[in-house]
Each structure stands twice: as C-alpha cells, then as structure tokens.
Amino acid sequence: MAEVHEFQPDVKVRNRDFAIGCIGAGMIMAECHLAAYKEAGFPVVAIASRTKANAAKVAERWSIPTVHDTPERLIEDASVAIIDLAYPPDLQPALIRHALKQPHVKAILAQKPLALSLDEAKALRDEAKAAGKILSVNQNMRYDQSMRVLKQIMDSGALGDVVFAQIDMHAIPHWQGFLEDYDRLTLANMSVHHLDALRFLFGDPDEITTLTRKDPRTTFDHSDGIIVSTLRFPSGVLALSLEDVWSGPRQDGYKDDQHIHWRVEGTLGTAKGTIGWPTGAPSTLSYASAKTTGGEWVSPGWDTMWFPHAFIGVMEQLQHAVATGTEPALSVADNVKTMALVEAGYRSIAEGRTVRLSEIPLH
C-alpha cells in the first residue's frame, strides 16, 4: 500500500515588504518575473530598460507606477530597496556595481550567467561582500516544483543512496539576440540550469567530462551547440546532463516531441519526471520506494508551473534574506561554484579530457 506524503512544491511567502525596481522589459521580465510578483504580492515600484518605450508598455501592463529613463536612474531611485536585473551578462556587471554604491539598495537579484567569465563573477561576489549588500543570482530551476519535491523525497530517505541521475533536454530554445556576440552558447546559457540543479540535489561534483557538437539549426557562429556532460560526485553519484538543442527537424508537417525529462535512481527507489518548459504545462513527478510506497508508483500533483511560478520562490528567498539579515538561498557565493562547474565543462571541451573541479580556483 503506497503511503501518501505531504510535499511542498511551492514556497510559502514569508516577506513581501521591500520595494522592487525592475531593469529589463523583455520576455523573462514581462512574462515571468512580473507575473510571479503580481501573484505573490511583491511590491514593484519602478521599471527601466534600454528602451524607455518598451519599459513603459510593460509598466502599463503590470501597473508599475514609475518608468525611469535609464537603468542607472532607476538604481539611483531612493524608493527602491531591491534591484531586479534581467539584462545581458556583458552589461550586467556595470549595473551591479552601480547598485552596490547606493546606500538605499539592500539587495540585487542578477540573472545567470552572472558575468561572461568566472573571474568577473568572483570579483562581483567579493565586491558585494565588501559593500555589505546581498547579491543573489536567479537560478530559478531550483524552484521548479518537480525539483523541489524530488529534493524533499531524497531528504526523506525514500530513495536510499542515490546511484545515478540524469536530466535530458530535447528542446529548441529561443536564443536571445545578444548571445550572437558571445563565444559561448549552450553550456553557459542552457546547461547552467541543469548543472546548477544537479548541484542543488547532490552537492558539488568532483569532476566533469563534457562533449559538444554544433547545432545545424543555429545560424550564427557558435562552438558549443548540443552538449553532453557527465559528472561524478563525492558520494559516488554518476550524473548525466544532456542539452540537445537540435531535438529533430522543425518544419511544416513535422510533429516534434520537444521535452525535458529527468530521472534519479537510488538503492531503495526511483523518481522520474518532466520539466514543463517548453510545453507550458506543470512539471511532473512520479516515484516508487521499497521503503515508503511499498514499491508502488506515486505521482504527487500541483497546478503551478516552472514559468512563471518558480520566480516567486526566487524573489521570496531574497525578500526573506533582506528581512532577516541572513544569506539568501541563492547566494552569489554559491553561484560562483556553478559558474566554476560551467568553466570546467568548457575546459573539458577545449582539452578533450575529464576536468576535476579542484583545478578551477574559487578565490
């Protein structure tokens, strides 16, 4: 007989007291951040973007009272306590540094990748600490409902000792235009979700081996298209992260099967599921445990989705950190470790070998 467990796929909002200023007016801000903040009741008081007219359209849609001429003017707005950035990573560091100088700014939520290099990310980490400001990075997949429930199942011991894990994506992303100017593509901008999720579940790996080939569909020049990474963790867990951004033809009359699946196998049970992107459906999870479900498959359910509801959790952890003076769950120091893992993956590609994480300095 399978047992019924109470899981928490979504966070409870503990604080919503600090005024947010949003920088950026693209899809991720307009469709995810602001939709989540509206539902959670987080106060958004101002917005700015590279183009004021775009910011004004988003402000009208979400009833944001103030539109600033530039991101810098928003950062200087004394009514803003938290800066929420959805900006290209080559432009983001300068805005973070401007925010660190403002006495009224208590915290900054940055996008991933935090910067275009690990050295720049480490510098931002150290500068935020010196300024006494909270800097958090939007690794929102940690707040995907299936990832949260999986972590709760693992922590309960229902799977026993984890032996093997995988996240396999066969989906075609909409690459943002600014990525065409960078020398890094899939590993830095898509794999980073999955590599960070594996760190969330299993801790820091000892080593990574990454292979790549170009994606035939991506027309701009790139080195890393389709990515396959294998990771080994100190616990013995062997994990696979696959980002197949080709996923098959996209043309009239061809019915594709884009999806993201994941699977975790342990000594006492197995959990498997799907990530709702890019289908616009809730993520799913099923698990069977010799310890807690009598070997039967159990499928907890929820109505919320990774996009946009996970962004409630991202801002909630930052609101709570400001309110309590504690480290955010998504701290910049932790994110530097994810960036180091990405860096190790690129080194593995370049040198054609397994790279130990101890080779990548964090300081």
C-alpha positions in Angstrom: 0.0 0.0 0.0 1.5 3.3 -1.0 1.8 6.0 1.6 0.6 9.5 1.0 3.1 12.2 1.8 2.6 16.0 2.1 5.0 17.8 -0.2 5.6 21.5 -0.7 6.0 22.1 -4.5 5.9 25.9 -4.0 7.3 28.1 -1.3 5.3 30.0 1.3 5.8 33.7 1.1 7.3 34.9 4.4 8.2 38.5 3.4 6.9 41.0 0.8 8.0 44.3 2.4 10.8 45.6 0.2 10.1 47.7 -2.9 11.5 46.3 -6.1 12.9 48.1 -9.1 13.0 46.1 -12.3 15.5 46.5 -15.0 14.7 44.9 -18.4 11.4 44.7 -20.3 11.9 41.5 -22.4 10.1 38.2 -22.2 11.7 36.9 -19.0 10.7 40.1 -17.1 7.3 40.7 -18.7 6.1 37.1 -18.7 7.9 35.5 -15.7 9.2 38.0 -13.1 6.3 40.4 -13.1 3.6 37.7 -13.4 5.1 35.9 -10.4 5.5 39.1 -8.3 1.9 40.1 -9.0 0.6 36.8 -7.8 2.8 36.8 -4.7 2.0 40.4 -3.8 5.6 41.7 -4.1 5.7 45.5 -4.5 7.2 46.6 -7.8 7.6 50.4 -7.8 9.7 51.2 -10.8 11.0 49.8 -14.1 13.6 50.8 -16.7 15.1 49.2 -19.8 17.5 50.1 -22.6 14.4 51.4 -24.5 12.1 53.6 -22.4 9.1 52.9 -24.6 9.4 49.2 -24.0 9.6 49.7 -20.3 6.5 52.0 -20.5 4.5 49.2 -22.2 5.4 46.7 -19.6 4.7 49.2 -16.8 1.2 49.8 -18.2 0.5 46.1 -18.4 1.6 45.4 -14.8 0.5 48.8 -13.2 4.1 49.8 -12.3 3.9 53.5 -11.2 7.3 54.8 -12.3 9.2 54.4 -15.5 12.8 55.7 -15.4 14.7 57.0 -18.4 17.7 54.7 -17.9 18.6 51.7 -15.7 21.1 53.9 -13.9 18.4 56.4 -12.9 16.3 53.5 -11.5 19.2 52.3 -9.5 19.5 55.8 -8.0 15.8 55.9 -7.1 15.8 56.1 -3.2 12.4 54.4 -3.1 13.9 51.1 -4.4 15.3 48.6 -2.0 15.8 45.6 -4.3 17.2 45.8 -7.8 15.9 43.0 -10.1 18.0 42.7 -13.2 17.0 40.9 -16.4 19.9 42.1 -18.6 22.6 40.7 -20.9 25.6 39.3 -18.9 28.1 41.6 -20.7 26.1 44.7 -19.4 25.0 43.3 -16.0 28.2 43.7 -14.0 28.3 47.5 -14.5 24.8 47.9 -13.2 25.5 45.6 -10.3 28.5 47.8 -9.4 26.4 50.9 -9.7 23.8 49.4 -7.3 26.5 48.4 -4.8 27.3 52.1 -4.4 23.8 53.2 -3.5 23.0 53.4 0.3 19.3 52.7 -0.2 19.8 49.5 -2.2 19.7 46.5 0.1 19.8 43.6 -2.4 20.3 42.8 -6.0 18.9 39.9 -8.0 21.0 39.2 -11.0 20.5 36.9 -14.0 22.6 33.9 -14.9 25.2 33.8 -16.1 26.3 36.4 -13.7 29.1 37.6 -16.0 30.9 36.4 -19.1 33.9 35.0 -17.1 34.4 33.2 -13.8 37.0 35.9 -12.8 34.4 38.6 -13.2 31.8 36.6 -11.2 34.3 36.2 -8.4 35.1 39.9 -8.4 31.3 40.7 -8.1 31.0 38.3 -5.3 33.8 39.9 -3.4 32.7 43.5 -4.2 29.2 42.7 -2.9 30.6 41.3 0.3 32.8 44.4 0.8 29.8 46.7 0.2 27.7 44.8 2.7 25.0 44.2 0.1 23.1 41.0 -0.7 23.8 39.7 -4.2 21.6 36.8 -5.4 21.6 35.0 -8.7 18.4 33.8 -10.4 18.9 30.0 -10.6 15.2 29.5 -10.9 15.2 25.8 -11.7 15.8 25.1 -8.0 12.3 26.4 -7.5 10.7 24.2 -10.2 8.1 22.2 -8.5 9.4 18.8 -9.5 12.9 19.7 -8.4 11.7 20.8 -5.0 9.6 17.7 -4.4 12.4 15.5 -5.6 14.7 17.1 -3.1 12.1 16.5 -0.3 11.7 12.8 -1.4 15.5 12.4 -1.4 15.9 14.1 2.0 13.3 11.7 3.5 15.4 8.7 2.6 12.7 7.2 0.4 15.2 6.6 -2.5 18.1 5.4 -0.2 21.6 6.2 -1.5 21.4 7.7 -5.0 23.3 5.8 -7.6 22.6 7.5 -10.9 20.8 10.7 -12.1 20.1 12.4 -15.4 18.5 15.4 -16.9 17.9 15.1 -20.6 16.6 18.0 -22.6 15.4 17.7 -26.2 14.1 21.2 -26.9 14.8 24.2 -29.1 15.5 27.4 -27.2 14.8 30.9 -28.5 18.4 32.2 -28.3 18.3 35.9 -27.4 19.9 38.2 -29.9 22.7 39.3 -27.6 24.1 35.8 -27.5 25.2 36.1 -31.1 28.1 38.3 -29.9 29.4 35.9 -27.3 31.9 33.0 -27.8 29.8 30.7 -25.5 26.3 29.4 -26.1 24.6 26.3 -24.8 26.8 25.3 -21.8 26.8 28.9 -20.4 23.2 29.7 -21.1 21.2 26.5 -21.1 23.2 23.7 -19.4 23.7 26.1 -16.5 20.1 25.4 -15.4 20.7 21.7 -15.2 24.2 21.8 -13.8 23.0 24.0 -11.0 20.0 21.8 -10.4 22.4 18.8 -10.0 24.5 20.8 -7.5 21.3 21.6 -5.6 20.4 17.9 -5.4 23.8 16.3 -4.9 26.3 18.9 -3.8 29.5 19.8 -5.6 30.9 17.3 -8.1 34.5 16.1 -8.1 34.8 16.1 -11.9 33.0 16.8 -15.2 33.5 15.5 -18.8 31.8 17.5 -21.5 31.4 16.9 -25.2 29.8 19.1 -27.8 28.9 19.5 -31.5 27.5 22.4 -33.4 23.7 22.7 -33.8 22.8 22.6 -37.5 19.8 24.9 -36.9 21.7 27.7 -35.2 22.7 30.1 -38.0 25.1 32.3 -36.0 28.7 31.2 -35.3 29.0 29.1 -32.1 31.3 26.5 -30.7 29.0 24.7 -28.2 25.7 23.6 -29.6 24.5 20.2 -28.5 26.1 19.4 -25.1 26.6 16.1 -23.1 28.2 16.3 -19.7 28.8 13.5 -17.2 29.5 14.4 -13.6 30.9 12.3 -10.7 30.1 13.3 -7.1 31.9 12.5 -3.9 29.0 10.4 -2.8 29.5 8.1 -5.8 26.6 9.5 -7.8 27.1 9.4 -11.5 25.0 12.0 -13.3 24.3 13.0 -16.9 23.3 16.4 -18.2 22.2 16.5 -21.8 21.1 19.6 -23.7 20.0 18.6 -27.2 19.0 22.0 -28.7 18.5 20.3 -32.1 15.9 17.8 -31.0 14.9 17.0 -34.6 13.6 18.9 -37.6 11.3 21.9 -37.1 9.3 22.4 -40.3 5.7 22.3 -41.5 4.1 18.9 -41.1 6.7 17.5 -38.7 5.3 16.7 -35.3 8.2 17.2 -32.9 8.4 15.8 -29.4 10.3 18.5 -27.5 10.7 17.7 -23.8 12.8 17.8 -20.7 12.9 14.6 -18.7 14.8 13.7 -15.5 15.4 10.5 -13.5 17.1 9.7 -10.2 17.8 6.1 -9.2 18.6 5.0 -5.6 19.2 1.9 -3.6 15.6 2.0 -2.3 13.7 3.6 -5.1 13.5 5.6 -8.3 12.0 9.0 -9.1 11.3 10.4 -12.6 9.6 13.4 -14.0 9.3 16.1 -16.6 10.0 19.8 -16.7 7.1 21.8 -18.1 9.1 24.1 -20.4 8.8 24.3 -23.3 5.3 22.9 -23.4 3.7 25.4 -21.0 2.4 22.7 -18.6 3.2 21.9 -15.0 6.2 19.8 -14.3 5.5 16.2 -13.2 7.0 13.7 -10.8 6.4 10.0 -10.0 8.4 7.8 -7.6 8.4 4.3 -6.2 10.1 3.4 -3.0 10.7 0.0 -1.4 10.8 1.9 1.9 7.8 4.3 1.8 5.4 3.3 -1.0 5.5 -0.4 -0.9 7.2 -0.4 -4.3 4.2 1.3 -5.9 4.5 4.3 -8.1 3.1 7.5 -6.5 2.5 10.7 -8.5 2.1 13.9 -6.4 0.5 16.7 -8.4 0.3 20.5 -8.5 -1.2 23.2 -10.7 1.7 25.7 -10.7 4.5 25.8 -13.3 8.2 26.5 -13.5 7.5 29.5 -15.6 6.3 31.8 -14.0 5.7 30.4 -10.5 9.3 29.4 -9.7 10.1 33.1 -9.8 8.0 33.6 -6.7 10.5 31.4 -4.8 13.5 33.3 -6.3 12.2 36.7 -5.1 10.8 35.3 -1.8 14.2 34.0 -0.7 15.7 37.4 -1.4 12.9 39.3 0.4 13.4 36.9 3.4 17.2 37.4 3.3 16.8 41.2 3.5 14.2 41.0 6.3 16.3 38.6 8.4 19.8 39.7 7.6 20.7 36.2 6.5 22.3 34.7 3.4 19.8 34.2 0.5 19.2 30.6 -0.6 20.6 31.6 -4.0 23.7 33.4 -2.8 26.3 34.8 -5.2 29.0 32.7 -3.4 27.1 29.5 -4.3 26.5 30.7 -7.8 30.2 31.2 -8.3 30.5 27.4 -7.7 28.0 26.8 -10.5 30.0 29.1 -12.8 33.1 27.2 -11.9 31.4 24.0 -13.0 30.5 25.6 -16.3 34.1 26.8 -16.7 35.3 23.2 -16.0 32.9 22.0 -18.7 34.4 24.4 -21.3 37.9 23.3 -20.2 36.9 19.7 -20.8 35.7 20.5 -24.3 38.8 22.5 -25.1 41.3 19.9 -23.8 39.4 16.8 -24.6 39.6 15.3 -21.1 37.9 14.9 -17.7 38.4 18.0 -15.5 38.5 17.9 -11.8 36.7 20.8 -10.1 39.8 21.3 -7.8 41.5 22.6 -11.0 39.2 25.6 -11.1 40.1 28.2 -8.4 37.2 29.8 -6.5 39.3 32.6 -5.0 
